[in-house]
Amino acid sequence: MKTPRWKRWLKVSLIVYGLTGILLYTFQEIILFRNVSLEKQQDWAFKRPFREVNLAYTEHSNINIVQFLPTNVDSIRRGVVLYLHGNRKNIGWYEQYAEPFTSSGHELWIVDYPGYGKSTGERSEENLYAYADQLYKLARVRFPEDSIIIYGKSLGTGIATWLAARRPCRKLILETPYYSLPSIIDSWAPIYPTERMMRFKIPTYEYITQVKAPITIFHGTGDWTVPYRNAYRLAQLLKTGDQFITLDGGAHNDLYTFPLCRQALDSLLKN
């Protein structure tokens, strides 16, 4: 007897569903982390003034930090911005975003996560947090709490929020944040139990309610990497005085081209 067509389609659908789920689970780190590693002896070819710091975190792991200095040596040193970057490449990719911070009189310190740039060690959610915490501890050697701004971009927003929830700072600024990492995948593949499948959670929604410092969020309505609807869920969790700034048509990596974003960011850095 011939198998009914609907049963054949059901079987094919179940096979595709299962295989796709296996691929998603197996390659989730490749999806989340688009890192480029470098040899420790390789020199950074930055055009702006900087210092490089290497911290021995464990016997077998190193934390690499680049400290970009204010572009005007006569400018007022306002403090330091601790920058938790996104999932692309390494610190070298994020140098292009340094100008607003260094031109305002801040030092901009960027840390690479395990496997990014010259940072080594096991990549785990715990180590993402730990490397950010080491960056903060280093900053506290030179700067008081009220001179430290914590800034997160994309992947780094959840890590930055975790840090600001545990360490006092002047402000927390988030560029294109997410509700949680599983929720991003769920935005595109809602048929999978992403909360159970994902090894990396980074629940920004949980940490953001614990942050006492003022929070500003920038997000664009045209963001296809972290959908606007995902980030806007965080707006409901902000305390009085916090800001959620919507950039109409803004994508994931072009928010600095919007005058509203630059004006707001300059104001945050100068006040």
C-alpha positions, 0 to 999 in steps of 0.5 A: 500500500502506498504511503499517503503523501502527507505522511511522507512530507511529515517524515521529511519535515521531521528529518529536516527539523532534527538535522537542523537542530543538531547543526544548530547545537553543534555549531552554536559557538561558530555562529556566536563567536566570529573570532580571529586570533593573533600571535602574542608577538604580533604588533598592533598597527594602530594609528592612534596612540595606545598602550598594550597590556597583557595579564596572565590570568592563569598559568595557561591563559592571557588577557590582552587589553589595548588602552587607546589614549585621548587624541588631544594631549591637552584635553581634560582627562575625564576618565576611562571607558571600558569597552566590551566589544562584539563577536567579530574578529578582535580589538583591531576591528573595533579601533574604528569606533574609538574616536568619540571616546578618545576625542572626549578626553577619555581613555578607551580600554578594550579587552579581547575575549578568550580566543580573540586576538592575543587573549587565550584560555577556555571560552566559557560564559564564566570566562567572558565575565571573568575577563571583563572583571579583570579589565575593571579591576585594572581600571580601578588601580588608576580611576575612581568608580565615578570616572568609569563608564562601562560600554557594551556593543552587541555581544558585549552588551550582556557582559557589560551589563553583568559587570555593571550589576556587580561593579559600581560605575558612572554609567552603563551604555549599551549599543544594540543589546539583546534580551539573552543569547537564546532569545536571539536564536529564538527570534529566527528559529522559534520552533526550537527549545533554544533555552535548553540548547544554547550553552551560552545564555548571557541573560541581559534581562536578568542583570539589567535590573540589578544595575544602579548606575544610569543606563542608556541603550541605543538600538536601530529599527533596521537591525537584522542581527539583533532584532529591534523587538528583541532589544526593546524588551529590555526597555520595560526593565529600565528604572526611572531616569534610564534611556532607550534611544530608538534610531529609525532605520538604524542597522547593527553597525551604523548607529554612529552615522546617525546625528541623534546617536552621536549627539547623545553619546557626546553628551553622555561622555561629557557629563 
